[in-house]
Amino acid sequence: MPQLDDFEIKMLDVLQRDGRKPVSELAQEIGLSTTPCARRFEALQDAGIIKGFAAVISRRAVGLMVEVFIQVRLVSHSDGSPERFIAAVQRMDEVSSCWTMTGDHDFLLHVMVPSVDELNAFVMHRLMRLDGVRDVHTQLVLQNIKGPGHVPLAHLRK
C-alpha cells in the first residue's frame, strides 16, 4: 500500500468529487501552494494512483433506460472458456463493467441497454450463445441509490 500524506489524501478526495478542478484551486483547497501541489498531482498519476479522468454520463439521458446485473456461469474453466468469454465481453459495448467472482457464478456483468426487448436480444442471442456459457442470472436495477462510487480513502488516514 502506498504511503500517502494528508495533502495527497485530501487531493484524491477533492479530485474524486471534481476532477476538473484547476491545480491552483486544488492547491488552495488542500492547503498547499500551486507548485508543490502540481508535483504531487503528477507523482500520483505516475504512480498509477490517479488512473485518468472521465465525464460521468447519465445513462437515461442518452436513452439507456434498462440497467441490469448479469451473473454468468461457465461450463468449464479448463478448456479456455474463461479467456474466450473475457475476450467476447470486452467487445460488447452494452457491458460497462465485468468482474470475475467467487461463489456460484464466475462473472458479474453490469449492462445497460435502451429497452427490455434489447435486453432480451442481448441475453438470448448474444450472451447465452457464447461458447462455454452454462447459464445466466439477470437482475434488473429498479433504482440506483448510490453510485457510480468513489474509492474509500479513510483507511489511508493515520
GUMAR-992490 format. One record per atom (N, C-alpha, C): x negated, z, y negated; residue number from 1; residue in one letter. Coordinates in steps of 0.05 Angstrom, whole numbers, plus 32768, in hexadecimal, padded with zeros to 4 digits. Atoms other than C-alpha are relative to their C-alpha. Example, Ala and Ser with C-alpha at 12.3 -4.5 7.8 and 13.67 -1.06 7.14 Angstrom:
REM residues 2
@east->7FEE up->8000 north->8018 num->1 residuo->a
@east->7F0A up->809C north->805A num->1 residuo->a
@east->7FEE up->8000 north->7FE8 num->1 residuo->a
@east->8010 up->7FFF north->8018 num->2 residuo->s
@east->7EEF up->808F north->8015 num->2 residuo->s
@east->800F up->800E north->7FEA num->2 residuo->s
END
This chain:
REM residues 158
@east->7FEF up->8000 north->8018 num->1 residuo->m
@east->8000 up->8000 north->8000 num->1 residuo->m
@east->7FEE up->8000 north->7FE7 num->1 residuo->m
@east->8011 up->8001 north->8018 num->2 residuo->p
@east->7FE4 up->7FEE north->7FBC num->2 residuo->p
@east->8002 up->801A north->7FEF num->2 residuo->p
@east->7FFF up->7FE9 north->8012 num->3 residuo->q
@east->7FD2 up->8025 north->7F8B num->3 residuo->q
@east->8007 up->7FF6 north->7FE4 num->3 residuo->q
@east->7FF6 up->8008 north->801A num->4 residuo->l
@east->7FFB up->8019 north->7F4D num->4 residuo->l
@east->8002 up->8018 north->7FEE num->4 residuo->l
@east->7FFD up->7FEA north->8013 num->5 residuo->d
@east->7FF9 up->8044 north->7F0F num->5 residuo->d
@east->801C up->7FFF north->7FF3 num->5 residuo->d
@east->7FE6 up->7FFE north->800D num->6 residuo->d
@east->8035 up->8059 north->7EE5 num->6 residuo->d
@east->8006 up->7FE7 north->7FEF num->6 residuo->d
@east->7FFB up->8018 north->8011 num->7 residuo->f
@east->802D up->801D north->7EB5 num->7 residuo->f
@east->8008 up->7FE9 north->8012 num->7 residuo->f
@east->7FFA up->8017 north->7FEE num->8 residuo->e
@east->802E up->7FEB north->7EEF num->8 residuo->e
@east->801B up->8004 north->800D num->8 residuo->e
@east->7FE6 up->7FFB north->7FF5 num->9 residuo->i
@east->806A up->800C north->7F0F num->9 residuo->i
@east->8016 up->7FFB north->7FEC num->9 residuo->i
@east->7FED up->8005 north->8016 num->10 residuo->k
@east->808F up->800C north->7ECC num->10 residuo->k
@east->8003 up->7FE2 north->7FFB num->10 residuo->k
@east->8000 up->801D north->8005 num->11 residuo->m
@east->807B up->7FC3 north->7EC3 num->11 residuo->m
@east->8011 up->7FF2 north->8016 num->11 residuo->m
@east->7FF0 up->800C north->7FEB num->12 residuo->l
@east->8098 up->7FB0 north->7F07 num->12 residuo->l
@east->801D up->8006 north->7FFD num->12 residuo->l
@east->7FE5 up->7FF8 north->8004 num->13 residuo->d
@east->80D7 up->7FD6 north->7EF9 num->13 residuo->d
@east->800E up->7FEF north->7FEA num->13 residuo->d
@east->7FF6 up->8010 north->8016 num->14 residuo->v
@east->80E1 up->7FB3 north->7EB6 num->14 residuo->v
@east->8004 up->7FE3 north->8007 num->14 residuo->v
@east->7FFF up->801D north->7FF9 num->15 residuo->l
@east->80D1 up->7F6E north->7ED1 num->15 residuo->l
@east->8016 up->7FFA north->8015 num->15 residuo->l
@east->7FEA up->8005 north->7FED num->16 residuo->q
@east->8104 up->7F76 north->7F0A num->16 residuo->q
@east->801A up->7FFE north->7FF1 num->16 residuo->q
@east->7FE7 up->8002 north->8010 num->17 residuo->r
@east->813A up->7F80 north->7ED5 num->17 residuo->r
@east->8000 up->7FE8 north->7FEE num->17 residuo->r
@east->8002 up->8017 north->8013 num->18 residuo->d
@east->8120 up->7F4A north->7EA6 num->18 residuo->d
@east->7FE5 up->7FF3 north->8003 num->18 residuo->d
@east->8019 up->800E north->7FFA num->19 residuo->g
@east->80EB up->7F1B north->7EC0 num->19 residuo->g
@east->7FF7 up->7FED north->7FE9 num->19 residuo->g
@east->8007 up->8011 north->8017 num->20 residuo->r
@east->80EC up->7EF3 north->7E7F num->20 residuo->r
@east->7FF6 up->800F north->7FE8 num->20 residuo->r
@east->8009 up->7FF0 north->8017 num->21 residuo->k
@east->80D6 up->7F2C north->7E53 num->21 residuo->k
@east->7FE4 up->7FF8 north->7FF9 num->21 residuo->k
@east->801C up->8007 north->8008 num->22 residuo->p
@east->8099 up->7F16 north->7E2A num->22 residuo->p
@east->7FED up->8018 north->8004 num->22 residuo->p
@east->8014 up->7FEB north->7FFB num->23 residuo->v
@east->8059 up->7F3C north->7E38 num->23 residuo->v
@east->7FFE up->8013 north->7FE9 num->23 residuo->v
@east->8002 up->7FEE north->8017 num->24 residuo->s
@east->8058 up->7F58 north->7DF1 num->24 residuo->s
@east->8016 up->8015 north->8001 num->24 residuo->s
@east->7FEA up->7FED north->7FFE num->25 residuo->e
@east->809D up->7F78 north->7DFB num->25 residuo->e
@east->7FFC up->8012 north->8019 num->25 residuo->e
@east->8005 up->7FF1 north->7FE7 num->26 residuo->l
@east->808B up->7F8E north->7E42 num->26 residuo->l
@east->7FEB up->8016 north->7FFA num->26 residuo->l
@east->8015 up->7FED north->8007 num->27 residuo->a
@east->804C up->7FB0 north->7E27 num->27 residuo->a
@east->800B up->8017 north->7FF0 num->27 residuo->a
@east->7FF5 up->7FEB north->8011 num->28 residuo->q
@east->8073 up->7FD5 north->7DF2 num->28 residuo->q
@east->8012 up->8012 north->8010 num->28 residuo->q
@east->7FED up->7FF1 north->7FF0 num->29 residuo->e
@east->80A8 up->7FEB north->7E24 num->29 residuo->e
@east->7FF2 up->8014 north->8013 num->29 residuo->e
@east->800D up->7FEF north->7FED num->30 residuo->i
@east->8076 up->8008 north->7E55 num->30 residuo->i
@east->7FEA up->8011 north->7FF3 num->30 residuo->i
@east->8013 up->7FEF north->800E num->31 residuo->g
@east->8047 up->8026 north->7E21 num->31 residuo->g
@east->7FE3 up->7FF7 north->8001 num->31 residuo->g
@east->801B up->800B north->8000 num->32 residuo->l
@east->800B up->7FF8 north->7E23 num->32 residuo->l
@east->7FFE up->7FEB north->7FE9 num->32 residuo->l
@east->8003 up->8017 north->8013 num->33 residuo->s
@east->7FED up->7FC6 north->7DF2 num->33 residuo->s
@east->8001 up->7FE6 north->8010 num->33 residuo->s
@east->7FFB up->801A north->7FF3 num->34 residuo->t
@east->7FF6 up->7F7C north->7E01 num->34 residuo->t
@east->7FEA up->7FF7 north->8013 num->34 residuo->t
@east->8015 up->800A north->7FEF num->35 residuo->t
@east->7FB2 up->7F6B north->7E1D num->35 residuo->t
@east->7FFD up->800E north->801A num->35 residuo->t
@east->8000 up->7FF3 north->7FE6 num->36 residuo->p
@east->7FAE up->7FA1 north->7E52 num->36 residuo->p
@east->8019 up->7FFB north->8011 num->36 residuo->p
@east->7FE7 up->8005 north->7FF2 num->37 residuo->c
@east->7FF6 up->7F94 north->7E64 num->37 residuo->c
@east->7FFE up->7FE4 north->800D num->37 residuo->c
@east->8003 up->801B north->7FF5 num->38 residuo->a
@east->7FE7 up->7F49 north->7E6D num->38 residuo->a
@east->7FED up->8000 north->8018 num->38 residuo->a
@east->8014 up->7FFE north->7FEA num->39 residuo->r
@east->7FAA up->7F5A north->7E99 num->39 residuo->r
@east->800D up->800C north->8019 num->39 residuo->r
@east->7FF3 up->7FF3 north->7FE9 num->40 residuo->r
@east->7FD3 up->7F88 north->7EC5 num->40 residuo->r
@east->8015 up->7FED north->800C num->40 residuo->r
@east->7FEC up->8013 north->7FF7 num->41 residuo->f
@east->800B up->7F54 north->7EC9 num->41 residuo->f
@east->7FF3 up->7FEA north->8012 num->41 residuo->f
@east->800F up->8014 north->7FF0 num->42 residuo->e
@east->7FD9 up->7F1F north->7EE1 num->42 residuo->e
@east->7FF5 up->800B north->801A num->42 residuo->e
@east->800A up->7FF4 north->7FE8 num->43 residuo->a
@east->7FBA up->7F4F north->7F12 num->43 residuo->a
@east->8016 up->8005 north->8015 num->43 residuo->a
@east->7FE9 up->7FFD north->7FEE num->44 residuo->l
@east->7FFF up->7F5E north->7F30 num->44 residuo->l
@east->8007 up->7FE6 north->800D num->44 residuo->l
@east->7FFB up->801B north->7FF5 num->45 residuo->q
@east->800A up->7F13 north->7F38 num->45 residuo->q
@east->7FEB up->7FF8 north->8014 num->45 residuo->q
@east->8016 up->8007 north->7FEF num->46 residuo->d
@east->7FC5 up->7F08 north->7F56 num->46 residuo->d
@east->8001 up->800F north->801B num->46 residuo->d
@east->7FFE up->7FF0 north->7FE8 num->47 residuo->a
@east->7FD1 up->7F40 north->7F88 num->47 residuo->a
@east->8018 up->7FF9 north->8011 num->47 residuo->a
@east->7FE8 up->8008 north->7FF1 num->48 residuo->g
@east->8012 up->7F20 north->7F9E num->48 residuo->g
@east->8017 up->8014 north->7FFE num->48 residuo->g
@east->7FEA up->7FED north->8004 num->49 residuo->i
@east->803C up->7F5B north->7F87 num->49 residuo->i
@east->8017 up->7FF4 north->7FF1 num->49 residuo->i
@east->7FEC up->8011 north->800E num->50 residuo->i
@east->8060 up->7F2F north->7F55 num->50 residuo->i
@east->7FFE up->7FE5 north->800C num->50 residuo->i
@east->8001 up->8019 north->7FF2 num->51 residuo->k
@east->8072 up->7EF2 north->7F7E num->51 residuo->k
@east->8009 up->7FE9 north->7FEF num->51 residuo->k
@east->7FF6 up->8015 north->8010 num->52 residuo->g
@east->8094 up->7ECA north->7F48 num->52 residuo->g
@east->8018 up->8008 north->7FF0 num->52 residuo->g
@east->7FE8 up->7FFA north->8010 num->53 residuo->f
@east->80D0 up->7EC5 north->7F1A num->53 residuo->f
@east->8014 up->7FEA north->8006 num->53 residuo->f
@east->7FEB up->8013 north->7FFB num->54 residuo->a
@east->8112 up->7EA3 north->7F25 num->54 residuo->a
@east->801A up->8007 north->7FF2 num->54 residuo->a
@east->7FE6 up->7FFB north->800C num->55 residuo->a
@east->8156 up->7E9B north->7F05 num->55 residuo->a
@east->8013 up->800B north->8015 num->55 residuo->a
@east->7FEB up->7FF7 north->7FEE num->56 residuo->v
@east->818F up->7EC2 north->7F25 num->56 residuo->v
@east->8019 up->7FF1 north->7FFA num->56 residuo->v
@east->7FE9 up->8012 north->8003 num->57 residuo->i
@east->81C8 up->7E91 north->7F2F num->57 residuo->i
@east->8019 up->800B north->800C num->57 residuo->i
@east->7FE6 up->7FF8 north->7FF5 num->58 residuo->s
@east->8211 up->7EA3 north->7F38 num->58 residuo->s
@east->8009 up->7FEC north->8015 num->58 residuo->s
@east->7FF7 up->8013 north->7FEB num->59 residuo->r
@east->8225 up->7E84 north->7F7B num->59 residuo->r
@east->801C up->7FF5 north->7FFA num->59 residuo->r
@east->7FE5 up->8008 north->8005 num->60 residuo->r
@east->826E up->7E82 north->7F66 num->60 residuo->r
@east->8001 up->7FEB north->7FE9 num->60 residuo->r
@east->8000 up->8012 north->8017 num->61 residuo->a
@east->825D up->7E5F north->7F24 num->61 residuo->a
@east->7FF7 up->7FE4 north->8008 num->61 residuo->a
@east->8008 up->801B north->7FF6 num->62 residuo->v
@east->823D up->7E26 north->7F4C num->62 residuo->v
@east->8010 up->7FF7 north->8018 num->62 residuo->v
@east->7FED up->8009 north->7FEC num->63 residuo->g
@east->8277 up->7E21 north->7F7D num->63 residuo->g
@east->7FFB up->800A north->801C num->63 residuo->g
@east->8005 up->7FF5 north->7FE5 num->64 residuo->l
@east->825D up->7E4A north->7FB8 num->64 residuo->l
@east->8012 up->8018 north->8003 num->64 residuo->l
@east->7FEC up->7FEC north->7FFF num->65 residuo->m
@east->829C up->7E72 north->7FC4 num->65 residuo->m
@east->7FFF up->8012 north->8019 num->65 residuo->m
@east->8001 up->7FF1 north->7FE7 num->66 residuo->v
@east->828C up->7E8A north->800B num->66 residuo->v
@east->7FE4 up->8009 north->8005 num->66 residuo->v
@east->801A up->7FF4 north->7FFA num->67 residuo->e
@east->8253 up->7EBA north->801A num->67 residuo->e
@east->8003 up->800E north->801A num->67 residuo->e
@east->7FFE up->7FF4 north->7FE6 num->68 residuo->v
@east->8245 up->7ED0 north->8061 num->68 residuo->v
@east->7FE4 up->8009 north->800A num->68 residuo->v
@east->8018 up->7FF9 north->7FF1 num->69 residuo->f
@east->8212 up->7EF4 north->808C num->69 residuo->f
@east->8006 up->7FF7 north->801D num->69 residuo->f
@east->7FFC up->800B north->7FE4 num->70 residuo->i
@east->8208 up->7ED3 north->80D0 num->70 residuo->i
@east->7FE9 up->800B north->8011 num->70 residuo->i
@east->8014 up->7FF6 north->7FEC num->71 residuo->q
@east->81E5 up->7EF6 north->810A num->71 residuo->q
@east->7FFE up->7FEB north->8016 num->71 residuo->q
@east->8005 up->8014 north->7FEC num->72 residuo->v
@east->81C6 up->7EC6 north->813C num->72 residuo->v
@east->7FF0 up->800B north->8017 num->72 residuo->v
@east->800E up->7FF7 north->7FE8 num->73 residuo->r
@east->81B1 up->7ED4 north->8183 num->73 residuo->r
@east->7FF6 up->7FE6 north->800F num->73 residuo->r
@east->800B up->8017 north->7FF2 num->74 residuo->l
@east->8183 up->7EA3 north->81A8 num->74 residuo->l
@east->8002 up->8005 north->801E num->74 residuo->l
@east->7FFF up->7FFF north->7FE2 num->75 residuo->v
@east->8185 up->7E93 north->81F3 num->75 residuo->v
@east->7FE6 up->800C north->800A num->75 residuo->v
@east->801A up->7FF8 north->7FF6 num->76 residuo->s
@east->813B up->7E9F north->81FC num->76 residuo->s
@east->7FEC up->8003 north->7FE9 num->76 residuo->s
@east->8015 up->7FFD north->8014 num->77 residuo->h
@east->80FD up->7EB5 north->81D5 num->77 residuo->h
@east->7FE6 up->7FF4 north->800A num->77 residuo->h
@east->8019 up->8009 north->7FF4 num->78 residuo->s
@east->80CA up->7E96 north->8204 num->78 residuo->s
@east->7FFD up->7FE2 north->8002 num->78 residuo->s
@east->8001 up->801D north->7FFD num->79 residuo->d
@east->80DA up->7E4C north->81FF num->79 residuo->d
@east->7FFC up->7FF1 north->7FE6 num->79 residuo->d
@east->8004 up->800D north->801A num->80 residuo->g
@east->80CA up->7E3E north->81B6 num->80 residuo->g
@east->8019 up->8000 north->7FEF num->80 residuo->g
@east->7FE7 up->7FFF north->800F num->81 residuo->s
@east->8112 up->7E4A north->81A1 num->81 residuo->s
@east->7FFE up->800E north->7FE5 num->81 residuo->s
@east->8002 up->7FF3 north->801A num->82 residuo->p
@east->8101 up->7E7C north->816A num->82 residuo->p
@east->7FF2 up->7FEE north->7FEB num->82 residuo->p
@east->800E up->8011 north->8013 num->83 residuo->e
@east->80D0 up->7E4C north->8149 num->83 residuo->e
@east->8011 up->7FE8 north->7FF8 num->83 residuo->e
@east->7FEE up->8017 north->8006 num->84 residuo->r
@east->8101 up->7E11 north->814E num->84 residuo->r
@east->8017 up->8009 north->7FEE num->84 residuo->r
@east->7FEA up->7FF6 north->8011 num->85 residuo->f
@east->8139 up->7E3C north->8131 num->85 residuo->f
@east->7FF6 up->8006 north->7FE4 num->85 residuo->f
@east->800B up->7FFA north->801B num->86 residuo->i
@east->810D up->7E54 north->80F7 num->86 residuo->i
@east->7FFC up->7FE7 north->7FF1 num->86 residuo->i
@east->8005 up->801A north->800D num->87 residuo->a
@east->80F8 up->7E0D north->80E7 num->87 residuo->a
@east->801A up->7FF3 north->7FF7 num->87 residuo->a
@east->7FE6 up->800C north->8007 num->88 residuo->a
@east->8141 up->7DF5 north->80E8 num->88 residuo->a
@east->800D up->800F north->7FE8 num->88 residuo->a
@east->7FF4 up->7FF0 north->8015 num->89 residuo->v
@east->8159 up->7E2F north->80BC num->89 residuo->v
@east->7FF2 up->7FFB north->7FE5 num->89 residuo->v
@east->800E up->8005 north->8019 num->90 residuo->q
@east->8123 up->7E22 north->8089 num->90 residuo->q
@east->8008 up->7FE6 north->7FF2 num->90 residuo->q
@east->7FF7 up->8019 north->800C num->91 residuo->r
@east->8140 up->7DDC north->807F num->91 residuo->r
@east->801E up->8001 north->7FF8 num->91 residuo->r
@east->7FE3 up->7FFD north->8007 num->92 residuo->m
@east->8188 up->7DF6 north->8075 num->92 residuo->m
@east->8004 up->800C north->7FE5 num->92 residuo->m
@east->7FFD up->7FF7 north->801B num->93 residuo->d
@east->8199 up->7DFB north->802C num->93 residuo->d
@east->8015 up->8016 north->7FFE num->93 residuo->d
@east->7FEB up->7FEC north->8000 num->94 residuo->e
@east->81D6 up->7E26 north->803B num->94 residuo->e
@east->7FF5 up->801C north->8005 num->94 residuo->e
@east->800C up->7FE7 north->7FF8 num->95 residuo->v
@east->81A9 up->7E5D north->8056 num->95 residuo->v
@east->7FEE up->8009 north->7FE9 num->95 residuo->v
@east->8010 up->7FF7 north->8016 num->96 residuo->s
@east->818F up->7E85 north->801B num->96 residuo->s
@east->7FEA up->8014 north->8009 num->96 residuo->s
@east->8014 up->7FED north->7FF5 num->97 residuo->s
@east->816A up->7EBA north->8045 num->97 residuo->s
@east->8004 up->8001 north->801E num->97 residuo->s
@east->8000 up->7FFD north->7FE3 num->98 residuo->c
@east->8158 up->7EC4 north->808E num->98 residuo->c
@east->7FEC up->8015 north->8008 num->98 residuo->c
@east->8012 up->7FEA north->7FF7 num->99 residuo->w
@east->813B up->7F01 north->80B0 num->99 residuo->w
@east->8001 up->8000 north->801F num->99 residuo->w
@east->8000 up->7FFA north->7FE3 num->100 residuo->t
@east->8125 up->7F0F north->80F8 num->100 residuo->t
@east->8009 up->801E north->8002 num->100 residuo->t
@east->7FF5 up->7FE6 north->7FFE num->101 residuo->m
@east->8147 up->7F4E north->8111 num->101 residuo->m
@east->7FFB up->800C north->801B num->101 residuo->m
@east->7FFF up->7FF2 north->7FE7 num->102 residuo->t
@east->8145 up->7F83 north->8146 num->102 residuo->t
@east->801D up->8004 north->8008 num->102 residuo->t
@east->7FE4 up->7FFA north->7FF8 num->103 residuo->g
@east->8183 up->7F94 north->816E num->103 residuo->g
@east->800C up->7FE9 north->8010 num->103 residuo->g
@east->7FF1 up->8013 north->7FEF num->104 residuo->d
@east->81B8 up->7F67 north->818E num->104 residuo->d
@east->7FFB up->7FE3 north->7FF7 num->104 residuo->d
@east->8004 up->801B north->8009 num->105 residuo->h
@east->81A9 up->7F2A north->8163 num->105 residuo->h
@east->7FE3 up->7FFC north->7FF7 num->105 residuo->h
@east->801C up->8006 north->8007 num->106 residuo->d
@east->8168 up->7F07 north->8153 num->106 residuo->d
@east->7FFB up->7FFA north->7FE3 num->106 residuo->d
@east->8003 up->8008 north->801C num->107 residuo->f
@east->8174 up->7EED north->810D num->107 residuo->f
@east->8019 up->8008 north->7FF0 num->107 residuo->f
@east->7FEA up->7FFB north->8012 num->108 residuo->l
@east->819F up->7EFE north->80D1 num->108 residuo->l
@east->7FFC up->7FEC north->7FE9 num->108 residuo->l
@east->8000 up->8015 north->8015 num->109 residuo->l
@east->81B0 up->7EC5 north->80A1 num->109 residuo->l
@east->8013 up->8008 north->7FE9 num->109 residuo->l
@east->7FEE up->7FFE north->8017 num->110 residuo->h
@east->81CD up->7ECA north->805B num->110 residuo->h
@east->8006 up->7FE4 north->7FF8 num->110 residuo->h
@east->7FF7 up->801B north->8003 num->111 residuo->v
@east->81F6 up->7E8C north->8050 num->111 residuo->v
@east->8015 up->7FFE north->7FEA num->111 residuo->v
@east->7FEC up->8004 north->8015 num->112 residuo->m
@east->821E up->7E71 north->8014 num->112 residuo->m
@east->8009 up->7FE3 north->8002 num->112 residuo->m
@east->7FF4 up->801B north->7FFE num->113 residuo->v
@east->824E up->7E35 north->8018 num->113 residuo->v
@east->8018 up->7FFF north->7FED num->113 residuo->v
@east->7FE9 up->8003 north->8013 num->114 residuo->p
@east->8286 up->7E19 north->7FEC num->114 residuo->p
@east->801B up->800A north->800B num->114 residuo->p
@east->7FE5 up->7FFA north->7FF6 num->115 residuo->s
@east->82C0 up->7E27 north->801B num->115 residuo->s
@east->7FFF up->8009 north->801D num->115 residuo->s
@east->7FFE up->7FF7 north->7FE4 num->116 residuo->v
@east->82D7 up->7E43 north->805E num->116 residuo->v
@east->7FFD up->7FE7 north->8012 num->116 residuo->v
@east->8003 up->8018 north->7FF0 num->117 residuo->d
@east->82DB up->7DFB north->8078 num->117 residuo->d
@east->7FE2 up->7FF9 north->8002 num->117 residuo->d
@east->801D up->8006 north->8000 num->118 residuo->e
@east->8291 up->7DF1 north->8065 num->118 residuo->e
@east->7FF2 up->8015 north->8012 num->118 residuo->e
@east->800C up->7FEC north->7FEE num->119 residuo->l
@east->8281 up->7E33 north->8088 num->119 residuo->l
@east->8004 up->7FF8 north->801D num->119 residuo->l
@east->7FFA up->8008 north->7FE5 num->120 residuo->n
@east->82A4 up->7E1B north->80C7 num->120 residuo->n
@east->7FEE up->7FE9 north->8009 num->120 residuo->n
@east->8011 up->8017 north->7FF9 num->121 residuo->a
@east->827E up->7DD9 north->80C5 num->121 residuo->a
@east->7FE3 up->8009 north->8004 num->121 residuo->a
@east->801B up->7FF6 north->7FFE num->122 residuo->f
@east->823C up->7DFD north->80BA num->122 residuo->f
@east->7FFC up->800E north->801A num->122 residuo->f
@east->8003 up->7FF0 north->7FE8 num->123 residuo->v
@east->8246 up->7E2E north->80F3 num->123 residuo->v
@east->8004 up->7FEF north->8019 num->123 residuo->v
@east->7FF9 up->800E north->7FE7 num->124 residuo->m
@east->8267 up->7E00 north->8126 num->124 residuo->m
@east->7FEF up->7FE7 north->8004 num->124 residuo->m
@east->800D up->801A north->7FFC num->125 residuo->h
@east->8243 up->7DBE north->8119 num->125 residuo->h
@east->7FE2 up->8000 north->7FFA num->125 residuo->h
@east->801C up->7FFF north->8005 num->126 residuo->r
@east->81FF up->7DD4 north->8102 num->126 residuo->r
@east->7FF2 up->8018 north->800D num->126 residuo->r
@east->800D up->7FE9 north->7FF6 num->127 residuo->l
@east->81ED up->7E1B north->8113 num->127 residuo->l
@east->8003 up->8003 north->801F num->127 residuo->l
@east->7FFB up->7FFD north->7FE4 num->128 residuo->m
@east->820D up->7E20 north->8158 num->128 residuo->m
@east->7FF3 up->7FEA north->8011 num->128 residuo->m
@east->800C up->8016 north->7FF1 num->129 residuo->r
@east->81EF up->7DDD north->816B num->129 residuo->r
@east->7FE2 up->7FFF north->8000 num->129 residuo->r
@east->801D up->7FFE north->7FFF num->130 residuo->l
@east->81A8 up->7DF2 north->815F num->130 residuo->l
@east->7FF7 up->8007 north->801C num->130 residuo->l
@east->800B up->7FFB north->7FE6 num->131 residuo->d
@east->817F up->7DF1 north->819F num->131 residuo->d
@east->7FF8 up->801E north->8002 num->131 residuo->d
@east->8008 up->7FE4 north->7FFC num->132 residuo->g
@east->8178 up->7E38 north->81BA num->132 residuo->g
@east->8013 up->8015 north->7FF5 num->132 residuo->g
@east->7FED up->7FEC north->800B num->133 residuo->v
@east->81B2 up->7E59 north->8195 num->133 residuo->v
@east->8014 up->8008 north->8015 num->133 residuo->v
@east->7FED up->7FF6 north->7FEC num->134 residuo->r
@east->81DA up->7E85 north->81C4 num->134 residuo->r
@east->801B up->8006 north->7FF3 num->134 residuo->r
@east->7FE7 up->7FFA north->800E num->135 residuo->d
@east->820E up->7EA1 north->8194 num->135 residuo->d
@east->7FFB up->8009 north->7FE4 num->135 residuo->d
@east->8002 up->7FF7 north->801C num->136 residuo->v
@east->821D up->7EB2 north->814C num->136 residuo->v
@east->8017 up->8013 north->7FFA num->136 residuo->v
@east->7FEC up->7FED north->8009 num->137 residuo->h
@east->8243 up->7EEA north->812A num->137 residuo->h
@east->8000 up->7FFE north->7FE2 num->137 residuo->h
@east->7FFD up->8005 north->801D num->138 residuo->t
@east->825D up->7EDC north->80E4 num->138 residuo->t
@east->800F up->8016 north->7FF3 num->138 residuo->t
@east->7FF3 up->7FEB north->8010 num->139 residuo->q
@east->826F up->7F10 north->80B0 num->139 residuo->q
@east->8004 up->7FF5 north->7FE4 num->139 residuo->q
@east->7FF9 up->800A north->801B num->140 residuo->l
@east->8293 up->7EF9 north->8071 num->140 residuo->l
@east->7FFC up->8016 north->7FEB num->140 residuo->l
@east->8003 up->7FEC north->8016 num->141 residuo->v
@east->827E up->7F1C north->8031 num->141 residuo->v
@east->801A up->7FFF north->7FEF num->141 residuo->v
@east->7FE8 up->7FFE north->8011 num->142 residuo->l
@east->82BC up->7F34 north->800C num->142 residuo->l
@east->7FF9 up->8004 north->7FE3 num->142 residuo->l
@east->8008 up->7FFA north->801B num->143 residuo->q
@east->8299 up->7F50 north->7FCF num->143 residuo->q
@east->7FE3 up->8009 north->8001 num->143 residuo->q
@east->801C up->7FF6 north->8003 num->144 residuo->n
@east->8250 up->7F59 north->7FBB num->144 residuo->n
@east->8000 up->8017 north->7FED num->144 residuo->n
@east->8000 up->7FE8 north->8010 num->145 residuo->i
@east->824B up->7FA0 north->7FA2 num->145 residuo->i
@east->7FE6 up->8004 north->7FF1 num->145 residuo->i
@east->801A up->7FFD north->800D num->146 residuo->k
@east->8201 up->7FA0 north->7F93 num->146 residuo->k
@east->7FEC up->7FEC north->800B num->146 residuo->k
@east->8014 up->8013 north->7FF7 num->147 residuo->g
@east->81CC up->7F6A north->7F96 num->147 residuo->g
@east->8004 up->7FE5 north->7FF2 num->147 residuo->g
@east->8018 up->7FFB north->7FF1 num->148 residuo->p
@east->81A5 up->7F42 north->7F9A num->148 residuo->p
@east->7FF0 up->8017 north->7FF5 num->148 residuo->p
@east->800C up->7FE7 north->8007 num->149 residuo->g
@east->817C up->7F80 north->7F99 num->149 residuo->g
@east->7FE4 up->7FFF north->7FF4 num->149 residuo->g
@east->801B up->7FFC north->800B num->150 residuo->h
@east->813E up->7F9A north->7F78 num->150 residuo->h
@east->7FEF up->800C north->8016 num->150 residuo->h
@east->8012 up->7FF2 north->7FED num->151 residuo->v
@east->8101 up->7FB4 north->7F9D num->151 residuo->v
@east->7FFD up->801D north->7FF6 num->151 residuo->v
@east->8003 up->7FE4 north->8008 num->152 residuo->p
@east->8102 up->8000 north->7F9C num->152 residuo->p
@east->7FE3 up->8007 north->7FFA num->152 residuo->p
@east->801C up->7FF9 north->8008 num->153 residuo->l
@east->80C5 up->801D north->7F79 num->153 residuo->l
@east->7FFB up->801E north->7FFF num->153 residuo->l
@east->8003 up->7FE3 north->8003 num->154 residuo->a
@east->80D1 up->8068 north->7F7A num->154 residuo->a
@east->7FEA up->800C north->8012 num->154 residuo->a
@east->8014 up->7FF6 north->7FED num->155 residuo->h
@east->80A3 up->8072 north->7FB6 num->155 residuo->h
@east->7FE3 up->7FFD north->7FF5 num->155 residuo->h
@east->801B up->8005 north->800C num->156 residuo->l
@east->8068 up->8059 north->7F8B num->156 residuo->l
@east->7FF9 up->8015 north->7FEB num->156 residuo->l
@east->8005 up->7FEC north->8014 num->157 residuo->r
@east->806F up->8091 north->7F58 num->157 residuo->r
@east->7FF5 up->8019 north->800E num->157 residuo->r
@east->800D up->7FE8 north->7FF3 num->158 residuo->k
@east->8043 up->80CD north->7F68 num->158 residuo->k
@east->800C up->801A north->7FF6 num->158 residuo->k
END
